[in-house]
Amino acid sequence: MTSTKRKHTIIAQSDLDHENPIINGKKNLDRPKKLKGKSKSKIVDVPTLSHGPGDVSNTFQRYRVKTKSKTDAKLNIFQLPDEIILIILPYLNKASLVAFIQTCRKYRAIGYHPNLWRRIDLSYKRIGSEQLNSLLQRGTVTLKLNQSTIEESNFTYMEPSALCHLDLTAAIISTDLLLNLLRSCTSLRKLSLESIPLNYKIVKKIVANIQLDTLNLAMCTGITFECCRLITNKLSSLRSLNIAWTELSSQSIQYICETIPRCIENLNISGHRYSLTDDCMQTLAHRAFRLHFLDISDSV
């Protein structure tokens, strides 16, 4: 059999005097006190041969064996404060965040914190109107739904939301659902409805957001002269407007050039080959003197 070797440290006799409470019939008053919770060694007495028949002081030797301190390395996530969990959750994607919410009631309450849902990107996705309304009630500020399909259900009412940025570029959405969605938005600052059919009612809900500064209506249909009047008269803070390829009439183009807000900086009116004239451009040059970007491509 092989004998296991253990590393020991031999303690001097002077050290033994402190370990034994009674030496030579006298009590040792200089015995050091033990510190609770800080001992990292174990004392073992090993018998040894005595040097003489009357010598009993060295009948044993005391060894100190070093032991590893036991620490509890387990981490219980339920003991973490809510503030720490809120710092971790933003690193999860939305699918993992939804799975986290479904764990328990505590995590459900934490997972619905508005800071976790301020920006949502559902591009190229399929989503129902009820799910969309549920997302808006979580404090969403920026919502991207470009080229998404929004399915309409029996649920038609949209509760008021805090949306500021809404991107519906080339989204598949019914006219009624779009009207209900815009009805719930009153603080929009940036809106994109590119390639979506419009009407007077929808434009009326758009201009209800008087703080709107960016509007993209490129390749939209259904924009009439009355719609153009609403856009230029109500949106006084408009800085960027894209009405390219909207098939506007000559009257509408002329009216926009005459009444467009003076603070406009970016304007795209390309694609109006027979509506945009030199007189319109001259009027626009005197009106919009803060223009930084102007696109009139594919026009006469």
Secondary structure as UniProt FT lines:
FT   STRAND          9..10
FT   HELIX           13..19
FT   STRAND          22..23
FT   TURN            24..25
FT   STRAND          26..27
FT   TURN            29..30
FT   TURN            36..37
FT   STRAND          41..47
FT   TURN            53..54
FT   TURN            57..58
FT   STRAND          60..66
FT   HELIX           77..79
FT   HELIX           82..88
FT   HELIX           89..91
FT   HELIX           94..101
FT   HELIX           105..111
FT   HELIX           114..117
FT   STRAND          119..121
FT   TURN            123..124
FT   STRAND          126..128
FT   HELIX           129..136
FT   TURN            137..139
FT   STRAND          142..144
FT   TURN            146..147
FT   STRAND          149..151
FT   STRAND          165..167
FT   TURN            169..170
FT   HELIX           175..183
FT   STRAND          190..192
FT   TURN            194..195
FT   HELIX           200..206
FT   TURN            207..208
FT   TURN            210..211
FT   STRAND          214..216
FT   TURN            218..219
FT   HELIX           225..234
FT   TURN            236..237
FT   STRAND          240..242
FT   TURN            244..245
FT   HELIX           250..259
FT   TURN            262..263
FT   STRAND          266..268
FT   TURN            270..271
FT   TURN            273..275
FT   HELIX           278..287
FT   TURN            289..290
FT   STRAND          293..295
FT   TURN            297..298
//
